[in-house]
Amino acid sequence: MKLRNRQHLAITDTEYGAVLLDSKTGEYWQLNPPAATVTRTLMEGGDAEEAVRRVLEQFDVDAERATRDAHALIGAMRAAGVVQG
């Protein structure tokens, strides 16, 4: 899995999680804290499994839900053209 336009992506913390900005297209996404963790993991070169592991370490959520939510977010990012592969 690879982030497309990685050099144009920036993530900024907010009081409600984070915002991911694609400076090339001007699109942005508001992320809750677990979604921000998934996104940061991908931006650091990690994969879905690493993202789920980090979510489980940081938040009180069961593995099934963390896995389902991480894959749903990655699917949405893929549909938006941010993730490829």
N, CA, C and O atoms as a GROMACS GRO file, in nm:
protein
  340
    1MET      N    1   0.085  -0.117   0.000
    1MET     CA    2   0.000   0.000   0.000
    1MET      C    3   0.089   0.123   0.000
    1MET      O    4   0.190   0.128   0.071
    2LYS      N    5   0.054   0.219  -0.077
    2LYS     CA    6   0.136   0.338  -0.091
    2LYS      C    7   0.046   0.462  -0.093
    2LYS      O    8  -0.062   0.461  -0.154
    3LEU      N    9   0.091   0.566  -0.026
    3LEU     CA   10   0.018   0.692  -0.032
    3LEU      C   11   0.054   0.763  -0.162
    3LEU      O   12   0.171   0.779  -0.195
    4ARG      N   13  -0.046   0.805  -0.233
    4ARG     CA   14  -0.026   0.880  -0.356
    4ARG      C   15  -0.005   1.027  -0.320
    4ARG      O   16  -0.064   1.075  -0.223
    5ASN      N   17   0.077   1.098  -0.394
    5ASN     CA   18   0.103   1.240  -0.367
    5ASN      C   19   0.154   1.263  -0.225
    5ASN      O   20   0.123   1.365  -0.163
    6ARG      N   21   0.231   1.168  -0.174
    6ARG     CA   22   0.277   1.175  -0.035
    6ARG      C   23   0.342   1.309  -0.001
    6ARG      O   24   0.320   1.362   0.108
    7GLN      N   25   0.419   1.363  -0.092
    7GLN     CA   26   0.488   1.489  -0.066
    7GLN      C   27   0.390   1.605  -0.053
    7GLN      O   28   0.427   1.711  -0.002
    8HIS      N   29   0.267   1.587  -0.098
    8HIS     CA   30   0.166   1.693  -0.091
    8HIS      C   31   0.070   1.676   0.027
    8HIS      O   32  -0.018   1.759   0.047
    9LEU      N   33   0.086   1.568   0.104
    9LEU     CA   34  -0.004   1.542   0.216
    9LEU      C   35   0.054   1.597   0.345
    9LEU      O   36   0.173   1.583   0.372
   10ALA      N   37  -0.031   1.660   0.424
   10ALA     CA   38   0.009   1.711   0.555
   10ALA      C   39  -0.102   1.681   0.652
   10ALA      O   40  -0.221   1.693   0.620
   11ILE      N   41  -0.063   1.641   0.772
   11ILE     CA   42  -0.162   1.612   0.876
   11ILE      C   43  -0.135   1.707   0.992
   11ILE      O   44  -0.022   1.726   1.035
   12THR      N   45  -0.243   1.766   1.041
   12THR     CA   46  -0.233   1.864   1.150
   12THR      C   47  -0.332   1.826   1.258
   12THR      O   48  -0.449   1.798   1.232
   13ASP      N   49  -0.283   1.824   1.383
   13ASP     CA   50  -0.370   1.793   1.495
   13ASP      C   51  -0.471   1.903   1.518
   13ASP      O   52  -0.443   2.022   1.499
   14THR      N   53  -0.590   1.862   1.560
   14THR     CA   54  -0.695   1.955   1.600
   14THR      C   55  -0.746   1.908   1.736
   14THR      O   56  -0.703   1.803   1.784
   15GLU      N   57  -0.835   1.981   1.796
   15GLU     CA   58  -0.887   1.939   1.926
   15GLU      C   59  -0.977   1.817   1.913
   15GLU      O   60  -1.008   1.754   2.014
   16TYR      N   61  -1.020   1.783   1.792
   16TYR     CA   62  -1.109   1.669   1.770
   16TYR      C   63  -1.041   1.553   1.698
   16TYR      O   64  -1.108   1.457   1.662
   17GLY      N   65  -0.912   1.560   1.678
   17GLY     CA   66  -0.838   1.456   1.606
   17GLY      C   67  -0.732   1.520   1.519
   17GLY      O   68  -0.629   1.566   1.569
   18ALA      N   69  -0.758   1.522   1.388
   18ALA     CA   70  -0.661   1.581   1.295
   18ALA      C   71  -0.731   1.613   1.163
   18ALA      O   72  -0.844   1.571   1.138
   19VAL      N   73  -0.661   1.688   1.081
   19VAL     CA   74  -0.704   1.717   0.945
   19VAL      C   75  -0.592   1.676   0.851
   19VAL      O   76  -0.476   1.709   0.873
   20LEU      N   77  -0.628   1.603   0.747
   20LEU     CA   78  -0.534   1.564   0.643
   20LEU      C   79  -0.560   1.652   0.523
   20LEU      O   80  -0.672   1.659   0.474
   21LEU      N   81  -0.457   1.720   0.475
   21LEU     CA   82  -0.468   1.810   0.361
   21LEU      C   83  -0.382   1.759   0.246
   21LEU      O   84  -0.265   1.725   0.264
   22ASP      N   85  -0.442   1.754   0.128
   22ASP     CA   86  -0.368   1.728   0.005
   22ASP      C   87  -0.348   1.865  -0.061
   22ASP      O   88  -0.439   1.918  -0.124
   23SER      N   89  -0.230   1.920  -0.046
   23SER     CA   90  -0.204   2.056  -0.095
   23SER      C   91  -0.204   2.063  -0.248
   23SER      O   92  -0.216   2.171  -0.304
   24LYS      N   93  -0.190   1.950  -0.314
   24LYS     CA   94  -0.193   1.949  -0.460
   24LYS      C   95  -0.336   1.969  -0.512
   24LYS      O   96  -0.357   2.041  -0.609
   25THR      N   97  -0.432   1.905  -0.446
   25THR     CA   98  -0.571   1.913  -0.493
   25THR      C   99  -0.656   2.009  -0.411
   25THR      O  100  -0.762   2.052  -0.456
   26GLY      N  101  -0.610   2.042  -0.291
   26GLY     CA  102  -0.687   2.127  -0.202
   26GLY      C  103  -0.791   2.051  -0.122
   26GLY      O  104  -0.864   2.111  -0.043
   27GLU      N  105  -0.798   1.920  -0.140
   27GLU     CA  106  -0.893   1.840  -0.065
   27GLU      C  107  -0.841   1.820   0.077
   27GLU      O  108  -0.721   1.814   0.100
   28TYR      N  109  -0.936   1.810   0.170
   28TYR     CA  110  -0.896   1.781   0.308
   28TYR      C  111  -1.001   1.692   0.373
   28TYR      O  112  -1.116   1.688   0.331
   29TRP      N  113  -0.957   1.620   0.476
   29TRP     CA  114  -1.042   1.527   0.547
   29TRP      C  115  -1.024   1.549   0.696
   29TRP      O  116  -0.912   1.558   0.746
   30GLN      N  117  -1.135   1.557   0.767
   30GLN     CA  118  -1.131   1.566   0.912
   30GLN      C  119  -1.126   1.424   0.966
   30GLN      O  120  -1.206   1.340   0.927
   31LEU      N  121  -1.033   1.398   1.057
   31LEU     CA  122  -1.011   1.264   1.109
   31LEU      C  123  -1.032   1.259   1.260
   31LEU      O  124  -0.984   1.347   1.332
   32ASN      N  125  -1.104   1.158   1.307
   32ASN     CA  126  -1.113   1.140   1.451
   32ASN      C  127  -0.979   1.084   1.500
   32ASN      O  128  -0.896   1.046   1.417
   33PRO      N  129  -0.955   1.077   1.630
   33PRO     CA  130  -0.823   1.033   1.679
   33PRO      C  131  -0.777   0.896   1.626
   33PRO      O  132  -0.662   0.885   1.584
   34PRO      N  133  -0.861   0.792   1.626
   34PRO     CA  134  -0.812   0.666   1.569
   34PRO      C  135  -0.780   0.676   1.419
   34PRO      O  136  -0.682   0.618   1.373
   35ALA      N  137  -0.862   0.749   1.345
   35ALA     CA  138  -0.835   0.767   1.202
   35ALA      C  139  -0.705   0.844   1.181
   35ALA      O  140  -0.632   0.816   1.086
   36ALA      N  141  -0.676   0.938   1.268
   36ALA     CA  142  -0.549   1.012   1.259
   36ALA      C  143  -0.432   0.917   1.283
   36ALA      O  144  -0.329   0.928   1.216
   37THR      N  145  -0.448   0.824   1.377
   37THR     CA  146  -0.342   0.725   1.402
   37THR      C  147  -0.320   0.638   1.280
   37THR      O  148  -0.205   0.612   1.243
   38VAL      N  149  -0.427   0.592   1.218
   38VAL     CA  150  -0.415   0.512   1.096
   38VAL      C  151  -0.344   0.591   0.987
   38VAL      O  152  -0.253   0.540   0.922
   39THR      N  153  -0.385   0.714   0.967
   39THR     CA  154  -0.327   0.798   0.862
   39THR      C  155  -0.179   0.825   0.887
   39THR      O  156  -0.098   0.817   0.795
   40ARG      N  157  -0.144   0.857   1.011
   40ARG     CA  158  -0.002   0.881   1.043
   40ARG      C  159   0.081   0.755   1.017
   40ARG      O  160   0.193   0.763   0.967
   41THR      N  161   0.026   0.640   1.052
   41THR     CA  162   0.098   0.515   1.028
   41THR      C  163   0.125   0.496   0.880
   41THR      O  164   0.236   0.460   0.841
   42LEU      N  165   0.025   0.521   0.796
   42LEU     CA  166   0.044   0.510   0.652
   42LEU      C  167   0.145   0.612   0.601
   42LEU      O  168   0.227   0.581   0.515
   43MET      N  169   0.139   0.734   0.654
   43MET     CA  170   0.232   0.838   0.611
   43MET      C  171   0.376   0.805   0.649
   43MET      O  172   0.470   0.850   0.584
   44GLU      N  173   0.393   0.726   0.755
   44GLU     CA  174   0.526   0.684   0.799
   44GLU      C  175   0.572   0.558   0.727
   44GLU      O  176   0.680   0.505   0.757
   45GLY      N  177   0.492   0.508   0.633
   45GLY     CA  178   0.531   0.391   0.556
   45GLY      C  179   0.477   0.260   0.610
   45GLY      O  180   0.508   0.154   0.557
   46GLY      N  181   0.395   0.265   0.716
   46GLY     CA  182   0.336   0.144   0.772
   46GLY      C  183   0.221   0.094   0.687
   46GLY      O  184   0.175   0.161   0.595
   47ASP      N  185   0.175  -0.025   0.720
   47ASP     CA  186   0.062  -0.083   0.648
   47ASP      C  187  -0.060  -0.093   0.739
   47ASP      O  188  -0.057  -0.046   0.853
   48ALA      N  189  -0.165  -0.154   0.688
   48ALA     CA  190  -0.290  -0.163   0.762
   48ALA      C  191  -0.273  -0.237   0.894
   48ALA      O  192  -0.330  -0.197   0.996
   49GLU      N  193  -0.196  -0.344   0.894
   49GLU     CA  194  -0.176  -0.422   1.016
   49GLU      C  195  -0.104  -0.340   1.123
   49GLU      O  196  -0.140  -0.346   1.240
   50GLU      N  197  -0.005  -0.264   1.082
   50GLU     CA  198   0.066  -0.176   1.176
   50GLU      C  199  -0.028  -0.069   1.229
   50GLU      O  200  -0.023  -0.034   1.348
   51ALA      N  201  -0.113  -0.016   1.143
   51ALA     CA  202  -0.209   0.086   1.185
   51ALA      C  203  -0.305   0.030   1.289
   51ALA      O  204  -0.334   0.096   1.389
   52VAL      N  205  -0.355  -0.091   1.267
   52VAL     CA  206  -0.445  -0.153   1.363
   52VAL      C  207  -0.374  -0.175   1.496
   52VAL      O  208  -0.431  -0.148   1.602
   53ARG      N  209  -0.251  -0.222   1.492
   53ARG     CA  210  -0.174  -0.244   1.614
   53ARG      C  211  -0.161  -0.115   1.694
   53ARG      O  212  -0.179  -0.115   1.816
   54ARG      N  213  -0.131  -0.006   1.626
   54ARG     CA  214  -0.117   0.123   1.695
   54ARG      C  215  -0.250   0.172   1.754
   54ARG      O  216  -0.254   0.226   1.864
   55VAL      N  217  -0.358   0.151   1.680
   55VAL     CA  218  -0.490   0.190   1.732
   55VAL      C  219  -0.521   0.110   1.858
   55VAL      O  220  -0.569   0.166   1.957
   56LEU      N  221  -0.493  -0.019   1.856
   56LEU     CA  222  -0.519  -0.103   1.973
   56LEU      C  223  -0.436  -0.062   2.093
   56LEU      O  224  -0.482  -0.071   2.207
   57GLU      N  225  -0.313  -0.015   2.069
   57GLU     CA  226  -0.227   0.031   2.178
   57GLU      C  227  -0.276   0.162   2.239
   57GLU      O  228  -0.260   0.185   2.359
   58GLN      N  229  -0.336   0.248   2.157
   58GLN     CA  230  -0.369   0.383   2.200
   58GLN      C  231  -0.514   0.403   2.244
   58GLN      O  232  -0.543   0.498   2.316
   59PHE      N  233  -0.605   0.315   2.200
   59PHE     CA  234  -0.747   0.338   2.225
   59PHE      C  235  -0.813   0.212   2.283
   59PHE      O  236  -0.769   0.100   2.257
   60ASP      N  237  -0.917   0.232   2.359
   60ASP     CA  238  -0.992   0.123   2.418
   60ASP      C  239  -1.094   0.073   2.316
   60ASP      O  240  -1.211   0.114   2.319
   61VAL      N  241  -1.050  -0.014   2.227
   61VAL     CA  242  -1.134  -0.067   2.121
   61VAL      C  243  -1.092  -0.212   2.098
   61VAL      O  244  -0.975  -0.247   2.114
   62ASP      N  245  -1.187  -0.296   2.060
   62ASP     CA  246  -1.151  -0.436   2.036
   62ASP      C  247  -1.088  -0.452   1.898
   62ASP      O  248  -1.105  -0.366   1.810
   63ALA      N  249  -1.017  -0.561   1.879
   63ALA     CA  250  -0.940  -0.584   1.757
   63ALA      C  251  -1.029  -0.591   1.634
   63ALA      O  252  -0.992  -0.540   1.528
   64GLU      N  253  -1.146  -0.652   1.647
   64GLU     CA  254  -1.236  -0.664   1.532
   64GLU      C  255  -1.280  -0.526   1.482
   64GLU      O  256  -1.278  -0.499   1.362
   65ARG      N  257  -1.319  -0.442   1.574
   65ARG     CA  258  -1.364  -0.307   1.534
   65ARG      C  259  -1.248  -0.225   1.479
   65ARG      O  260  -1.263  -0.156   1.378
   66ALA      N  261  -1.132  -0.231   1.544
   66ALA     CA  262  -1.016  -0.155   1.496
   66ALA      C  263  -0.978  -0.198   1.355
   66ALA      O  264  -0.948  -0.113   1.270
   67THR      N  265  -0.981  -0.327   1.330
   67THR     CA  266  -0.948  -0.378   1.196
   67THR      C  267  -1.051  -0.333   1.093
   67THR      O  268  -1.015  -0.284   0.986
   68ARG      N  269  -1.178  -0.348   1.127
   68ARG     CA  270  -1.286  -0.308   1.035
   68ARG      C  271  -1.279  -0.159   1.003
   68ARG      O  272  -1.289  -0.119   0.887
   69ASP      N  273  -1.261  -0.077   1.108
   69ASP     CA  274  -1.258   0.068   1.087
   69ASP      C  275  -1.135   0.112   1.009
   69ASP      O  276  -1.144   0.199   0.922
   70ALA      N  277  -1.020   0.052   1.039
   70ALA     CA  278  -0.897   0.088   0.966
   70ALA      C  279  -0.911   0.054   0.818
   70ALA      O  280  -0.874   0.135   0.732
   71HIS      N  281  -0.963  -0.064   0.788
   71HIS     CA  282  -0.980  -0.104   0.647
   71HIS      C  283  -1.085  -0.018   0.577
   71HIS      O  284  -1.072   0.012   0.458
   72ALA      N  285  -1.189   0.022   0.650
   72ALA     CA  286  -1.290   0.112   0.590
   72ALA      C  287  -1.228   0.248   0.557
   72ALA      O  288  -1.253   0.304   0.451
   73LEU      N  289  -1.146   0.300   0.649
   73LEU     CA  290  -1.079   0.428   0.623
   73LEU      C  291  -0.985   0.417   0.504
   73LEU      O  292  -0.983   0.505   0.417
   74ILE      N  293  -0.906   0.311   0.500
   74ILE     CA  294  -0.813   0.292   0.389
   74ILE      C  295  -0.890   0.278   0.257
   74ILE      O  296  -0.846   0.330   0.154
   75GLY      N  297  -1.002   0.208   0.260
   75GLY     CA  298  -1.086   0.197   0.140
   75GLY      C  299  -1.138   0.333   0.094
   75GLY      O  300  -1.140   0.362  -0.025
   76ALA      N  301  -1.180   0.415   0.190
   76ALA     CA  302  -1.227   0.550   0.155
   76ALA      C  303  -1.114   0.635   0.100
   76ALA      O  304  -1.133   0.714   0.007
   77MET      N  305  -0.995   0.618   0.158
   77MET     CA  306  -0.879   0.694   0.108
   77MET      C  307  -0.840   0.646  -0.032
   77MET      O  308  -0.800   0.726  -0.116
   78ARG      N  309  -0.854   0.517  -0.055
   78ARG     CA  310  -0.826   0.461  -0.189
   78ARG      C  311  -0.926   0.520  -0.290
   78ARG      O  312  -0.887   0.560  -0.400
   79ALA      N  313  -1.055   0.523  -0.253
   79ALA     CA  314  -1.159   0.576  -0.342
   79ALA      C  315  -1.135   0.724  -0.370
   79ALA      O  316  -1.167   0.773  -0.479
   80ALA      N  317  -1.079   0.797  -0.273
   80ALA     CA  318  -1.050   0.940  -0.291
   80ALA      C  319  -0.920   0.963  -0.367
   80ALA      O  320  -0.887   1.076  -0.401
   81GLY      N  321  -0.847   0.854  -0.396
   81GLY     CA  322  -0.723   0.868  -0.471
   81GLY      C  323  -0.601   0.900  -0.386
   81GLY      O  324  -0.495   0.932  -0.440
   82VAL      N  325  -0.616   0.892  -0.253
   82VAL     CA  326  -0.503   0.922  -0.165
   82VAL      C  327  -0.414   0.800  -0.146
   82VAL      O  328  -0.292   0.812  -0.131
   83VAL      N  329  -0.474   0.681  -0.146
   83VAL     CA  330  -0.400   0.554  -0.129
   83VAL      C  331  -0.409   0.477  -0.259
   83VAL      O  332  -0.514   0.472  -0.324
   84GLN      N  333  -0.298   0.417  -0.296
   84GLN     CA  334  -0.299   0.329  -0.412
   84GLN      C  335  -0.241   0.194  -0.371
   84GLN      O  336  -0.161   0.186  -0.277
   85GLY      N  337  -0.282   0.090  -0.440
   85GLY     CA  338  -0.229  -0.042  -0.410
   85GLY      C  339  -0.303  -0.116  -0.303
   85GLY      O  340  -0.268  -0.229  -0.270
   0.00000   0.00000   0.00000
